[in-house]
């Protein structure tokens, strides 16, 4: 089996004290599992300052959890600028994956989020990357509210990036900052 360059873990929620939500912890545990089993050379954690009530970047909290769990700090990359999945993927590509000349990686996220994550990763990265997906099973039933939010987010993503060519990093970044409500300059 060919080893992946990194296992990317997407954040979910972090509590105001910096502790990980159960879902985020389970995602990081799955990323750690890939690293420990030598499925990936490194671990990359992703998530910025998503809410005003949490004064920590999700990636930093996730990295600290991974370090306490035995992952060497030098083996962990952090993406801490993003405010949502779209931002995570664009910043991961632009700031970590491309600068490190990586072309193979595993994406770890919750099972209900995997379809949207796949759509976004495949669009942002284009065809030049070998991307695997590793869904973390949800504890309990996925609510209709969560399903509706995922579907709405897909529609919003497609509208926001309509006309942008898949894999065109410059155009993706420009559109993120000009049209995405979380990033556009006011």
Backbone bond lengths (Angstrom), bond angles and torsions (degrees), N, CA, C in turn:
res aa  C-N    CA-C-N  psi(-1)  N-CA   C-N-CA  omega(-1)  CA-C   N-CA-C  phi
1 X - - - 1.451 - - 1.526 109.46 -
2 X 1.311 116.10 135.38 1.454 121.32 177.33 1.518 109.10 -78.45
3 X 1.317 115.43 132.29 1.461 119.81 -178.22 1.528 111.00 -78.84
4 X 1.321 115.72 144.52 1.455 121.97 176.94 1.520 109.59 -84.00
5 X 1.324 115.35 153.29 1.455 119.65 178.80 1.523 111.96 -69.71
6 X 1.346 116.54 -36.90 1.456 119.29 -178.57 1.514 110.67 -157.32
7 X 1.312 115.38 156.03 1.464 122.27 169.19 1.521 105.79 -105.50
8 X 1.326 116.41 116.57 1.462 122.37 -178.01 1.522 108.74 -94.21
9 X 1.329 116.56 125.46 1.455 121.48 178.34 1.526 108.84 -111.13
10 X 1.336 115.86 120.13 1.460 121.42 177.79 1.524 109.48 -86.40
11 X 1.319 116.41 137.44 1.465 120.00 -178.80 1.516 111.51 -77.33
12 X 1.319 114.38 164.10 1.461 121.54 172.75 1.519 106.92 -121.88
13 X 1.331 117.96 -85.30 1.468 121.01 177.68 1.525 110.27 -130.45
14 X 1.314 114.72 151.94 1.461 123.24 172.66 1.524 106.24 -127.70
15 X 1.318 116.62 139.43 1.466 121.31 179.61 1.534 110.28 -76.95
16 X 1.334 117.88 157.73 1.474 121.08 -179.15 1.534 114.82 -55.02
17 X 1.347 117.34 -24.06 1.469 119.98 178.36 1.528 112.31 -85.59
18 X 1.345 117.00 0.23 1.460 120.95 179.15 1.519 114.31 94.21
19 X 1.320 117.46 -6.14 1.462 119.32 178.08 1.531 109.79 -76.81
20 X 1.305 115.89 151.45 1.455 121.70 -176.96 1.521 111.26 -81.25
21 X 1.326 116.21 142.61 1.465 119.58 171.32 1.519 107.46 -64.88
22 X 1.311 117.09 163.06 1.464 120.70 179.46 1.524 110.73 -56.84
23 X 1.326 116.44 -43.30 1.469 119.78 -178.54 1.527 111.83 -64.85
24 X 1.325 117.42 -43.96 1.472 119.99 178.53 1.525 110.09 -64.66
25 X 1.322 117.32 -42.73 1.469 120.79 178.83 1.524 110.72 -59.57
26 X 1.333 117.02 -42.99 1.464 120.49 -179.88 1.533 111.13 -65.27
27 X 1.322 116.48 -35.46 1.467 119.79 176.50 1.526 110.47 -65.76
28 X 1.340 116.44 -45.62 1.471 119.78 179.66 1.527 109.77 -63.75
29 X 1.329 117.51 -41.30 1.467 120.08 177.70 1.529 111.22 -57.48
30 X 1.325 117.50 -39.58 1.465 121.51 178.70 1.537 110.09 -67.30
31 X 1.327 117.31 -40.30 1.461 120.37 175.81 1.522 111.41 -62.60
32 X 1.327 116.33 -43.37 1.470 121.70 177.00 1.531 109.55 -59.75
33 X 1.306 116.44 -42.21 1.470 121.07 179.09 1.539 110.53 -59.16
34 X 1.310 117.37 -43.32 1.473 120.16 177.63 1.530 110.80 -62.84
35 X 1.317 117.10 -40.96 1.467 121.42 179.86 1.538 110.03 -65.50
36 X 1.314 116.92 -48.10 1.466 121.80 -177.19 1.533 111.30 -64.12
37 X 1.330 116.57 -36.57 1.469 120.61 179.18 1.529 111.87 -80.04
38 X 1.338 117.00 5.04 1.467 122.84 -179.15 1.522 113.15 62.77
39 X 1.329 116.57 28.32 1.461 120.39 172.19 1.528 109.92 -74.69
40 X 1.343 116.30 -21.39 1.461 121.80 -177.20 1.521 109.44 -144.65
41 X 1.341 115.35 148.25 1.463 121.50 179.44 1.527 112.69 -75.04
42 X 1.332 115.97 -31.00 1.464 121.30 -175.50 1.530 109.49 -139.95
43 X 1.316 114.46 171.81 1.458 122.33 175.06 1.526 107.08 -120.00
44 X 1.324 117.11 131.14 1.453 121.49 177.01 1.522 107.82 -119.85
45 X 1.328 116.34 125.07 1.460 121.57 179.14 1.521 108.25 -109.42
46 X 1.338 115.62 142.47 1.453 119.16 -171.07 1.518 112.31 -135.81
47 X 1.321 115.33 129.52 1.458 122.05 175.38 1.512 110.31 156.18
48 X 1.307 115.85 133.28 1.464 121.05 -178.64 1.512 112.52 -100.64
49 X 1.316 115.40 -145.65 1.456 123.57 -179.15 1.522 107.65 -90.95
50 X 1.329 116.94 81.20 1.457 121.42 -169.18 1.532 114.35 -74.82
51 X 1.313 117.83 -28.53 1.471 120.19 -179.58 1.520 109.75 -135.48
52 X 1.316 114.82 153.43 1.471 120.15 -178.76 1.524 113.39 -68.18
53 X 1.340 117.95 -24.47 1.465 120.09 -177.40 1.530 113.47 -81.42
54 X 1.345 117.43 -7.04 1.465 121.39 178.18 1.528 108.07 -113.72
55 X 1.339 117.15 109.84 1.468 119.93 -176.16 1.527 114.41 -83.04
56 X 1.320 117.34 18.77 1.458 122.00 -177.44 1.518 110.18 -126.09
57 X 1.324 117.01 144.40 1.461 120.27 170.10 1.525 107.60 -69.83
58 X 1.322 115.90 134.12 1.466 119.86 179.52 1.521 111.24 -54.72
59 X 1.337 117.02 -42.00 1.461 120.52 -177.85 1.529 111.57 -58.60
60 X 1.318 117.64 -39.17 1.461 120.09 -179.98 1.525 111.48 -66.59
61 X 1.318 117.10 -40.83 1.466 120.80 177.97 1.525 110.65 -66.27
62 X 1.322 116.05 -40.71 1.464 120.89 178.55 1.527 110.83 -65.44
63 X 1.322 116.96 -41.52 1.463 120.84 179.21 1.524 110.61 -63.78
64 X 1.329 116.77 -42.97 1.470 119.95 178.95 1.532 110.78 -61.29
65 X 1.314 116.74 -40.85 1.466 121.34 177.18 1.535 109.56 -61.73
66 X 1.324 117.50 -44.59 1.468 121.26 -179.71 1.528 111.06 -64.13
67 X 1.330 117.15 -39.62 1.467 120.99 179.32 1.523 110.02 -64.37
68 X 1.323 116.87 -46.04 1.472 120.76 177.96 1.534 110.30 -61.59
69 X 1.334 116.10 -29.32 1.463 121.46 179.29 1.530 112.68 -81.53
70 X 1.337 117.15 -0.31 1.457 120.64 173.88 1.519 116.68 107.00
71 X 1.327 118.41 4.35 1.463 119.99 178.28 1.529 108.36 -84.47
72 X 1.332 119.00 128.55 1.463 120.52 179.08 1.533 111.55 -61.91
73 X 1.318 116.64 135.39 1.469 121.24 -178.94 1.524 111.43 -55.28
74 X 1.333 117.60 -35.28 1.467 120.88 -178.69 1.519 112.49 -68.02
75 X 1.326 117.94 -13.38 1.467 122.11 179.73 1.527 112.77 -97.28
76 X 1.335 116.94 5.38 1.466 121.29 -176.06 1.525 110.43 -114.78
77 X 1.319 114.93 128.43 1.464 122.34 173.37 1.527 107.83 -106.31
78 X 1.339 115.92 148.10 1.463 120.89 -177.29 1.522 111.14 -127.25
79 X 1.313 115.72 130.10 1.463 122.71 170.93 1.522 105.33 -111.15
80 X 1.330 117.70 111.74 1.462 119.85 -172.58 1.535 114.26 -125.64
81 X 1.332 117.39 20.94 1.466 120.83 178.97 1.527 113.25 -96.14
82 X 1.318 117.60 -22.73 1.459 122.06 -168.00 1.524 113.38 -74.67
83 X 1.333 113.41 155.74 1.461 121.77 177.83 1.530 111.50 -119.10
84 X 1.335 116.88 -6.20 1.462 122.11 179.51 1.526 108.88 -162.67
85 X 1.334 115.82 -178.94 1.469 120.19 -177.17 1.527 112.36 -62.07
86 X 1.327 116.96 -43.31 1.466 119.98 -179.69 1.530 110.10 -58.57
87 X 1.321 117.11 -47.93 1.458 120.86 177.63 1.516 111.63 -61.16
88 X 1.328 116.66 -41.72 1.460 119.57 178.54 1.521 110.51 -54.80
89 X 1.324 116.37 -49.66 1.455 120.41 -174.28 1.530 111.17 -66.39
90 X 1.322 117.13 -44.78 1.468 119.99 -179.94 1.523 110.98 -64.22
91 X 1.327 118.24 -45.95 1.468 120.49 -179.58 1.522 111.46 -68.94
92 X 1.335 118.03 -35.81 1.463 120.31 176.26 1.528 110.26 -59.36
93 X 1.327 115.85 -46.37 1.465 119.35 -179.46 1.521 110.94 -63.69
94 X 1.325 116.24 -50.98 1.460 122.04 -172.15 1.528 113.35 -72.37
95 X 1.318 117.32 -35.11 1.470 121.08 -172.52 1.525 115.27 -102.79
96 X 1.343 117.91 -21.43 1.467 119.11 -174.56 1.525 112.58 -125.32
97 X 1.319 117.30 -56.38 1.468 120.32 -172.39 1.530 112.02 -65.99
98 X 1.330 117.82 -55.13 1.469 120.66 -178.03 1.534 112.00 -65.34
99 X 1.343 120.29 -46.76 1.475 119.08 179.16 1.537 113.84 -59.29
100 X 1.333 116.95 -27.43 1.462 120.29 178.77 1.529 112.79 -91.08
101 X 1.335 116.25 2.26 1.472 121.37 -179.26 1.528 112.62 56.86
102 X 1.328 116.13 37.19 1.461 120.82 177.96 1.519 108.82 -88.78
103 X 1.322 116.01 144.62 1.458 119.47 177.26 1.521 113.57 -130.73
104 X 1.324 117.64 -2.49 1.480 122.60 178.70 1.516 108.92 -131.60
105 X 1.322 116.02 131.04 1.455 118.89 175.75 1.513 111.19 -158.79
106 X 1.317 114.55 164.21 1.464 123.73 178.96 1.525 107.26 -110.79
107 X 1.319 117.15 135.25 1.460 121.89 175.52 1.522 108.36 -106.18
108 X 1.329 116.04 126.20 1.458 122.33 179.83 1.523 108.95 -110.85
109 X 1.317 115.67 123.51 1.462 121.62 174.73 1.522 107.97 -156.43
110 X 1.309 117.10 176.67 1.464 121.79 -179.04 1.524 110.59 -70.84
111 X 1.324 115.64 152.17 1.464 120.65 -176.68 1.523 113.03 -58.61
112 X 1.323 118.76 -39.40 1.464 120.46 -179.05 1.538 111.85 -69.88
113 X 1.335 117.35 -18.50 1.462 123.53 -176.48 1.525 111.83 -98.15
114 X 1.321 117.27 -10.44 1.463 121.15 -170.59 1.530 112.50 -65.30
115 X 1.325 118.19 -37.81 1.466 120.02 -178.85 1.520 110.85 -63.50
116 X 1.326 117.25 -45.47 1.467 120.97 178.71 1.524 110.32 -66.69
117 X 1.340 116.92 -42.13 1.467 120.51 178.67 1.524 110.69 -60.47
118 X 1.321 117.69 -42.31 1.465 121.35 179.07 1.527 110.80 -61.70
119 X 1.310 116.88 -45.62 1.462 121.30 179.05 1.528 110.45 -57.21
120 X 1.328 116.12 -48.11 1.465 120.80 -177.04 1.525 111.13 -68.79
121 X 1.325 118.25 -48.63 1.471 120.98 179.69 1.529 110.66 -59.33
122 X 1.325 117.39 -47.65 1.465 119.86 -177.86 1.521 111.38 -63.07
123 X 1.332 118.09 -36.26 1.457 121.55 178.81 1.529 110.95 -71.54
124 X 1.315 116.84 -48.06 1.469 121.05 -176.70 1.526 111.35 -66.98
125 X 1.311 118.18 -41.34 1.461 121.11 -176.03 1.525 113.29 -86.24
126 X 1.315 118.10 -21.17 1.454 119.59 -178.37 1.515 111.59 70.25
127 X 1.318 116.63 -153.71 1.467 121.72 -171.76 1.524 115.00 -94.88
128 X 1.309 118.19 -3.81 1.463 120.55 -172.09 1.530 114.56 -87.79
129 X 1.315 117.71 9.04 1.461 120.96 -175.65 1.522 109.86 -129.40
130 X 1.327 115.25 146.36 1.460 122.21 176.12 1.529 106.39 -100.11
131 X 1.320 115.87 104.37 1.464 121.21 -175.24 1.521 109.42 -111.74
132 X 1.331 115.80 127.41 1.460 122.20 173.50 1.526 107.36 -108.20
133 X 1.316 115.95 155.77 1.465 120.43 -179.18 1.517 109.27 -124.71
134 X 1.328 114.96 137.84 1.454 121.75 -176.75 1.536 108.93 -128.69
135 X 1.334 117.41 92.75 1.459 119.74 -177.69 1.530 112.60 -76.00
136 X 1.313 115.16 140.99 1.460 121.88 175.56 1.533 106.96 -98.53
137 X 1.335 117.78 123.19 1.470 119.22 -178.97 1.535 111.78 -60.74
138 X 1.313 114.74 138.72 1.463 121.13 178.24 1.522 109.20 -76.62
139 X 1.315 115.82 139.78 1.453 120.44 173.54 1.532 107.52 -81.20
140 X 1.310 117.21 121.90 1.457 119.85 -179.36 1.516 111.59 83.56
141 X 1.312 114.85 -171.24 1.463 121.49 -176.91 1.523 110.93 -87.18
142 X 1.319 115.75 144.51 1.458 121.34 177.09 1.529 107.49 -81.76
143 X 1.317 116.73 124.44 1.462 120.86 -175.08 1.529 111.70 -73.65
144 X 1.320 114.39 158.58 1.466 119.99 175.62 1.517 110.48 -62.59
145 X 1.319 117.17 -32.57 1.464 121.66 178.61 1.524 110.51 -63.08
146 X 1.324 116.96 -44.61 1.472 121.51 179.05 1.522 109.82 -64.98
147 X 1.325 117.51 -44.03 1.470 120.94 178.96 1.534 110.52 -60.46
148 X 1.335 116.61 -43.34 1.470 121.10 179.92 1.523 110.86 -65.04
149 X 1.337 117.18 -39.35 1.465 121.00 179.17 1.531 110.37 -64.63
150 X 1.314 116.99 -42.03 1.466 120.73 178.20 1.533 110.40 -61.43
151 X 1.340 116.99 -46.05 1.466 121.18 -179.71 1.527 110.68 -63.70
152 X 1.319 117.23 -42.17 1.458 121.58 178.86 1.528 110.62 -63.82
153 X 1.327 116.32 -40.84 1.467 120.54 179.41 1.519 111.77 -64.27
154 X 1.327 117.37 -36.86 1.464 120.51 176.80 1.528 109.58 -63.36
155 X 1.320 117.17 -46.40 1.469 121.39 179.44 1.524 111.26 -60.42
156 X 1.326 116.14 -43.51 1.467 120.91 179.24 1.527 110.45 -63.32
157 X 1.317 117.23 -43.42 1.463 121.35 178.60 1.533 110.50 -59.25
158 X 1.328 116.33 -48.50 1.465 120.02 -178.23 1.527 111.57 -62.50
159 X 1.332 117.76 -39.98 1.470 121.03 177.65 1.529 111.31 -67.01
160 X 1.323 116.26 -44.90 1.464 120.96 -176.53 1.521 112.01 -62.55
161 X 1.328 117.17 -38.31 1.464 120.53 -174.90 1.527 113.19 -105.94
162 X 1.328 116.10 16.41 1.468 120.64 177.22 1.533 109.49 -59.08
163 X 1.326 115.22 132.93 1.465 120.59 179.10 1.518 114.59 89.14
164 X 1.330 117.70 -9.84 1.461 121.59 176.96 1.524 107.51 -86.73
165 X 1.318 116.69 136.42 1.463 121.96 179.34 1.525 109.74 -77.31
166 X 1.319 116.34 133.68 1.461 121.29 178.58 1.523 110.12 -54.28
167 X 1.328 116.09 133.49 1.461 121.95 177.38 1.514 115.22 85.35
168 X 1.322 118.83 -6.50 1.467 122.74 -177.98 1.538 109.38 -81.17
169 X 1.315 115.85 89.49 1.463 121.58 -173.14 1.527 112.65 -57.97
170 X 1.309 117.55 -45.77 1.471 119.98 -178.63 1.524 111.03 -60.06
171 X 1.323 117.39 -44.70 1.465 121.11 179.56 1.524 111.41 -67.53
172 X 1.329 116.98 -37.31 1.466 120.88 178.15 1.525 111.09 -63.72
173 X 1.332 116.72 -45.44 1.465 121.01 179.57 1.525 109.93 -63.97
174 X 1.333 116.60 -44.18 1.470 120.05 179.80 1.525 110.45 -60.25
175 X 1.331 116.98 -44.93 1.468 120.76 -179.21 1.526 111.23 -68.33
176 X 1.316 117.12 -36.98 1.470 120.28 177.69 1.521 109.98 -57.08
177 X 1.337 116.23 -47.41 1.463 120.15 -175.87 1.529 114.03 -83.00
178 X 1.331 117.51 -13.48 1.467 118.78 179.65 1.526 113.15 -102.82
179 X 1.345 118.26 -23.04 1.459 119.27 -172.86 1.525 115.84 -128.82
180 X 1.315 118.24 -21.72 1.472 120.11 -178.16 1.527 108.67 -77.58
181 X 1.344 117.57 127.07 1.476 119.34 -174.22 1.531 115.11 -60.99
182 X 1.310 118.80 -26.79 1.468 120.29 -179.78 1.531 112.99 -80.68
183 X 1.330 117.35 -18.65 1.457 120.76 -172.93 1.524 114.93 -119.36
184 X 1.328 117.17 -21.02 1.460 117.92 -172.24 1.518 110.84 -65.44
185 X 1.318 113.08 142.06 1.454 120.17 -178.55 1.519 108.68 -74.62
186 X 1.274 116.07 132.63 1.460 120.78 -176.50 1.515 109.92 -92.73
